[in-house]
Amino acid sequence: MNKEFGCQNMSGRIRRVLIKRPECAYINQSNIDQQSDKLNYYGKPVFEQAVKDYENFYNILKSFDIDIHELPSNNTTTLDSIYTHDPCIVSNSGVILCLMGKELRKPEPEEISSYFTSIGIPIAGKITAPGKVEGGDVVWINEKTLAVGVGYRTNMEGIRQLGKILEDDVDEIIPVHLPHWTGSSDCLHLMSNVSPIDENLYVVYSRLLPVEFREYLLNRKIELIEVPDEEYESMGCNVLAIAPKEVLMLRGNPVTENRLIDAGVIVHLYDGSEISIKGAGGPTCLTRPFLRD
């Protein structure tokens, strides 16, 4: 029987992925207008343009012969449910349901649970209060080593619970303490500052990395491609590895793009003005791979 799930790395070729189209997350322009301020968006996405841009994003994924699964509409979730990466973590034992640090995203893990259960993917465990974990804080260094950001979206109790659930799958979990940055209402995940694109090549924004963690990466002989200050807000650090050294990133970050190309990386671009920038969710956020090579 072919393997149906397992994702304890972040740069192997994506085989299966879970997404949610704007038609099902945003619903319509009226819904966007009602929710975007409450969700602390940087602007109101334009629904029709978001649908067009997402179709281009989808077609890039489809061109890699990825088995793409789509979440349907759900009247308990918000615009943020387009970012399918955050509500869960996928291990070799199954799906771990997060408990979201952002209050308005708390219904999303149940939506994820229902879908994965419906296609026969096991639920390995879930984070419960007072713990909290969001998928954007979780970085697989290798199959047995996990780095987890500690900040406003993920706390130490959540990491303790995650370690218990993963005790048969990982050898080490490294807490990485994140800065206050722009505050609790904004989104700063560990993956806001770190994107693995091969086992020994990461895109990073070092100014927001703890010195100890940055030195840990260097000591593991991981090469760091630095994102310049002027490309951080435009999500130059949010890069999705489709396969080793082949990535998808937002258009409009030419310095980071050229640094990737110079490192031998194949780069695919999409317009993220409506589906990424305004909601602070790049290509990693828009996808939940649940099977990688």
C-alpha positions in Angstrom: 0.0 0.0 0.0 1.3 3.4 -0.9 2.0 5.8 2.0 -0.9 8.3 2.4 0.5 10.7 4.9 3.7 11.8 6.7 5.4 15.1 6.6 8.4 15.2 9.1 10.4 17.4 6.7 9.8 20.7 5.0 11.7 20.4 1.7 10.9 17.0 0.3 8.7 16.9 -2.8 5.1 17.6 -1.9 2.9 14.7 -2.9 -0.4 15.6 -1.1 -1.6 19.0 0.1 -4.7 20.5 1.8 -5.8 24.0 0.6 -8.9 26.2 0.8 -9.9 28.4 -2.0 -11.0 32.1 -1.5 -14.5 31.1 -2.7 -14.7 28.9 0.4 -12.8 31.0 2.9 -13.6 34.5 1.8 -17.1 33.6 0.4 -17.8 37.1 -1.1 -16.8 40.7 -0.8 -19.4 41.5 1.8 -17.9 38.8 4.1 -14.4 40.2 3.5 -15.6 43.7 4.4 -17.2 42.5 7.6 -14.3 40.4 8.9 -11.0 41.9 7.7 -10.7 44.7 10.4 -11.6 42.2 13.2 -8.9 39.9 11.9 -6.3 42.7 11.9 -5.8 42.5 8.1 -3.6 45.1 6.5 -6.3 45.9 4.0 -9.5 44.4 2.6 -8.8 41.8 -0.1 -10.6 42.3 -3.4 -12.6 39.1 -3.8 -12.6 38.8 -7.6 -8.9 39.5 -7.9 -8.2 37.1 -5.0 -10.0 34.3 -6.9 -8.0 35.0 -10.1 -4.7 35.2 -8.2 -5.5 32.0 -6.3 -6.2 30.1 -9.5 -2.7 31.0 -10.7 -1.3 29.8 -7.4 -3.3 26.6 -7.7 -2.1 26.0 -11.2 1.5 26.2 -10.2 0.9 23.5 -7.5 -1.1 21.4 -10.0 1.8 21.5 -12.5 3.8 19.4 -10.1 1.3 16.6 -10.2 0.5 17.2 -6.5 -2.6 15.5 -5.1 -4.5 18.6 -4.1 -7.3 18.3 -1.5 -9.7 21.2 -0.9 -11.6 22.2 2.2 -15.3 23.2 1.6 -17.0 26.3 2.9 -17.7 26.3 6.6 -19.9 28.8 8.5 -17.9 28.6 11.7 -14.5 29.8 10.2 -13.3 33.1 9.0 -11.2 34.6 6.1 -8.1 33.2 7.9 -9.2 29.6 7.1 -7.6 30.1 3.7 -4.3 29.6 5.6 -4.5 25.9 6.0 -1.0 25.4 7.4 -1.7 26.7 10.9 -4.5 24.6 12.4 -2.5 21.3 12.4 0.9 19.6 12.3 1.4 16.3 10.3 3.7 13.6 11.8 4.4 10.1 10.6 1.8 8.9 13.1 -1.0 11.2 11.9 -2.4 14.7 12.2 -1.9 16.8 15.4 -4.7 19.3 15.9 -3.5 22.7 17.2 -5.1 25.0 19.6 -4.9 28.4 17.9 -3.4 31.4 19.7 -5.6 33.7 17.6 -9.0 33.6 19.2 -11.0 34.0 15.9 -9.2 31.0 14.4 -10.1 28.5 17.2 -12.8 26.7 15.1 -10.3 25.8 12.3 -8.7 22.7 13.8 -12.1 21.0 14.1 -12.7 21.7 10.4 -9.3 20.2 9.6 -10.1 17.2 11.8 -13.4 16.5 10.0 -11.7 16.6 6.6 -8.8 14.4 7.4 -11.0 11.9 9.2 -13.2 11.7 6.1 -10.3 10.7 3.9 -8.9 8.1 6.4 -5.9 10.1 7.8 -5.6 9.4 11.5 -5.7 12.1 14.2 -2.6 11.4 16.4 -3.6 13.9 19.1 -4.6 17.5 19.9 -3.3 20.4 21.9 -5.7 21.5 24.8 -5.9 24.6 26.9 -4.0 26.1 28.6 -1.6 25.0 25.9 -1.6 26.6 22.4 0.3 25.8 19.3 0.0 27.1 15.7 1.5 25.3 12.7 3.4 28.4 11.5 5.6 28.1 14.6 6.7 24.6 13.8 9.9 23.9 11.7 11.2 20.4 11.1 15.0 20.6 11.1 15.1 17.0 10.1 12.8 14.0 10.6 13.7 13.6 14.3 14.3 17.2 15.3 11.7 19.9 15.6 12.1 23.7 16.3 9.0 25.4 17.7 8.6 29.2 18.2 7.4 30.4 21.6 5.4 33.6 21.3 1.9 35.0 21.3 0.6 32.0 19.2 2.4 29.1 20.8 3.4 28.6 24.5 5.6 26.3 26.5 2.6 24.2 27.7 1.6 23.6 24.1 5.1 22.5 23.3 5.1 20.2 26.3 1.9 18.6 25.0 3.3 18.4 21.5 6.3 16.6 22.7 4.2 14.0 24.5 2.2 13.4 21.3 5.3 13.1 19.3 7.4 11.1 21.7 7.6 8.1 19.4 8.3 10.2 16.3 11.0 12.8 17.4 14.1 12.8 19.5 14.3 16.5 20.2 12.1 19.6 20.3 13.9 23.0 20.4 11.9 25.9 21.8 12.8 29.2 20.0 11.7 32.3 21.9 10.3 34.9 19.6 10.5 38.7 20.1 7.5 41.0 20.8 8.0 42.7 17.5 4.8 44.5 16.5 2.7 43.0 19.4 0.2 40.3 20.3 -2.4 41.4 17.7 -0.1 40.8 14.8 1.2 37.6 13.4 4.8 36.6 14.1 5.5 32.9 13.7 8.8 31.2 13.7 8.2 30.6 10.0 7.8 34.3 9.5 11.6 34.3 9.9 12.7 30.8 8.7 11.9 28.9 5.5 13.7 25.6 4.8 14.2 25.0 1.1 16.5 22.1 1.3 17.9 20.0 4.2 20.9 22.3 4.4 19.6 25.6 2.9 17.2 28.0 4.6 15.8 31.4 3.8 16.0 33.5 7.0 15.4 37.0 8.3 18.2 37.0 10.9 17.3 40.3 12.6 14.3 38.5 14.2 16.1 35.3 15.0 17.6 34.5 18.5 21.3 34.4 18.3 21.4 30.9 19.9 19.0 29.5 17.3 20.8 31.1 14.4 24.1 29.7 15.6 22.5 26.3 16.0 21.5 26.3 12.3 25.0 27.3 11.3 26.5 24.6 13.5 24.4 22.1 11.6 26.1 23.3 8.4 22.9 24.9 7.2 23.5 27.7 4.7 21.4 30.8 5.3 20.0 33.0 2.5 19.4 36.4 4.1 16.2 38.4 3.3 16.9 42.2 3.2 15.0 44.6 5.4 13.1 46.1 2.5 11.7 42.6 1.5 10.6 41.4 4.9 7.2 43.2 5.0 6.5 41.9 1.5 7.0 38.4 2.8 10.3 37.6 1.1 11.0 35.2 3.9 7.8 33.2 3.4 9.0 30.6 0.8 7.4 27.3 0.1 9.6 24.4 -0.9 7.7 22.4 -3.5 10.7 20.0 -3.8 14.4 20.3 -2.7 15.7 23.6 -4.2 12.5 24.3 -6.0 10.3 26.9 -4.4 7.2 29.1 -4.7 7.3 32.7 -3.5 5.6 36.0 -3.7 6.3 38.2 -6.7 8.0 41.5 -5.7 11.0 40.3 -3.7 13.8 40.5 -6.4 16.8 40.6 -4.0 15.7 37.4 -2.2 14.6 35.8 -5.5 18.1 36.5 -7.1 19.9 35.2 -4.0 17.9 32.0 -4.3 18.7 31.7 -8.0 22.4 32.3 -7.3 22.2 29.4 -4.8 20.9 27.0 -7.5 17.2 27.2 -6.6 14.4 27.1 -9.1 11.9 29.9 -8.3 8.2 30.1 -9.2 6.4 33.3 -8.5 2.7 34.3 -7.8 0.9 37.6 -7.1 0.1 37.6 -3.4 -1.3 41.1 -3.1 -4.8 39.9 -2.2 -4.4 36.4 -0.9 -1.1 36.9 1.0 0.0 40.4 1.9 -3.3 41.7 3.3 -3.8 38.7 5.5 -0.1 38.1 6.3 0.0 34.6 4.9 2.4 33.6 2.3 2.7 30.3 0.3 3.6 28.2 3.3 0.6 29.5 5.1 -1.7 28.8 2.1 -0.8 25.1 2.1 -0.8 22.2 4.4 1.4 19.5 2.9 0.5 16.2 4.5 2.7 13.9 2.4 6.2 14.7 1.3 9.0 12.5 0.0 
